[in-house]
Amino acid sequence: RILLNDVENSKASVHEKANKSREKVTSIFTEIRNVIHNRESLLKQNISNQLEKEEDMLTQKEELIRQHLDIIDMLKCEVQRLEQEDDIDILLNAKERHNLAIE
């Protein structure tokens, strides 16, 4: 009987150690998952921040291009008008053209 009790105690001890080992492994992997999740969140936030900056830059470039296109259209209109003006009107409008060219 003593041997059977020792065997039973040994089994219980082995089961207890196995359960503690399982809990420890679960704890380790839970911590690893948390670290990975935090890192993933940080990387995603960095990507979102970079995207926002690039979108802002592209929006600014787009606005600048639109301004340049407006100026080009204005100058095209002026060229068309000049082609239809006679010499006296060209001289009369010289100051206005000079101011336009400075802009």
C-alpha positions as CSV (number, residue, x, y, z in Angstrom):
1,R,0.0,0.0,0.0
2,I,2.7,2.4,0.8
3,L,4.1,1.9,-2.7
4,L,0.7,2.5,-4.3
5,N,0.4,5.7,-2.3
6,D,3.8,6.8,-3.4
7,V,2.9,6.1,-7.0
8,E,-0.4,8.0,-6.6
9,N,1.5,10.9,-5.0
10,S,4.0,10.9,-7.8
11,K,1.3,10.9,-10.4
12,A,-0.4,13.9,-8.7
13,S,3.0,15.7,-8.5
14,V,3.6,15.0,-12.2
15,H,0.2,16.3,-13.1
16,E,0.7,19.4,-11.0
17,K,4.1,20.1,-12.6
18,A,2.6,19.6,-16.0
19,N,-0.2,22.0,-15.3
20,K,2.2,24.6,-14.0
21,S,4.4,24.1,-17.1
22,R,1.3,24.6,-19.3
23,E,0.3,27.8,-17.4
24,K,3.9,29.1,-17.8
25,V,3.9,28.4,-21.5
26,T,0.5,30.0,-21.9
27,S,1.7,33.0,-20.0
28,I,4.9,33.3,-22.1
29,F,2.9,33.1,-25.4
30,T,0.2,35.5,-24.2
31,E,3.0,38.0,-23.5
32,I,4.5,37.3,-26.9
33,R,1.1,37.9,-28.5
34,N,0.7,41.2,-26.6
35,V,4.1,42.4,-27.7
36,I,3.4,41.4,-31.3
37,H,0.0,43.1,-31.2
38,N,1.5,46.3,-29.8
39,R,4.2,46.3,-32.4
40,E,1.6,45.7,-35.1
41,S,-0.5,48.6,-33.9
42,L,2.5,50.9,-33.8
43,L,3.6,50.0,-37.3
44,K,0.0,50.5,-38.6
45,Q,-0.1,53.9,-37.0
46,N,3.2,54.8,-38.5
47,I,1.9,53.8,-41.9
48,S,-1.2,55.8,-41.4
49,N,0.8,58.9,-40.4
50,Q,3.1,58.5,-43.4
51,L,0.1,58.2,-45.7
52,E,-1.5,61.3,-44.3
53,K,1.8,63.3,-44.8
54,E,2.1,62.0,-48.4
55,E,-1.6,62.9,-49.1
56,D,-1.0,66.4,-47.8
57,M,2.1,66.8,-49.9
58,L,0.2,65.6,-53.0
59,T,-2.7,67.9,-52.2
60,Q,-0.3,70.8,-52.0
61,K,1.3,69.8,-55.3
62,E,-2.1,69.5,-56.9
63,E,-3.1,73.0,-55.8
64,L,0.2,74.4,-57.1
65,I,-0.3,72.7,-60.5
66,R,-3.9,74.1,-60.6
67,Q,-2.5,77.6,-59.9
68,H,0.0,77.1,-62.7
69,L,-2.6,75.9,-65.1
70,D,-4.8,78.9,-64.3
71,I,-1.8,81.2,-65.0
72,I,-1.1,79.3,-68.3
73,D,-4.8,79.7,-69.3
74,M,-4.7,83.4,-68.5
75,L,-1.6,83.8,-70.6
76,K,-3.1,81.9,-73.5
77,C,-6.1,84.2,-73.4
78,E,-3.8,87.2,-73.4
79,V,-1.9,85.8,-76.4
80,Q,-5.1,85.2,-78.3
81,R,-6.2,88.8,-77.4
82,L,-2.8,90.1,-78.5
83,E,-3.0,88.4,-81.8
84,Q,-6.3,90.2,-82.5
85,E,-5.2,93.6,-81.3
86,D,-3.9,96.3,-83.5
87,D,-0.6,98.1,-82.8
88,I,-2.2,101.1,-81.0
89,D,-4.1,98.9,-78.6
90,I,-1.0,96.9,-77.9
91,L,0.9,100.1,-76.8
92,L,-2.1,101.3,-74.8
93,N,-2.2,98.0,-72.8
94,A,1.6,97.7,-72.4
95,K,1.5,98.6,-68.7
96,E,-1.2,96.1,-67.9
97,R,0.8,93.4,-69.7
98,H,3.9,94.3,-67.8
99,N,2.1,94.0,-64.5
100,L,0.7,90.6,-65.6
101,A,4.2,89.4,-66.6
102,I,5.5,90.3,-63.1
103,E,2.9,88.2,-61.4
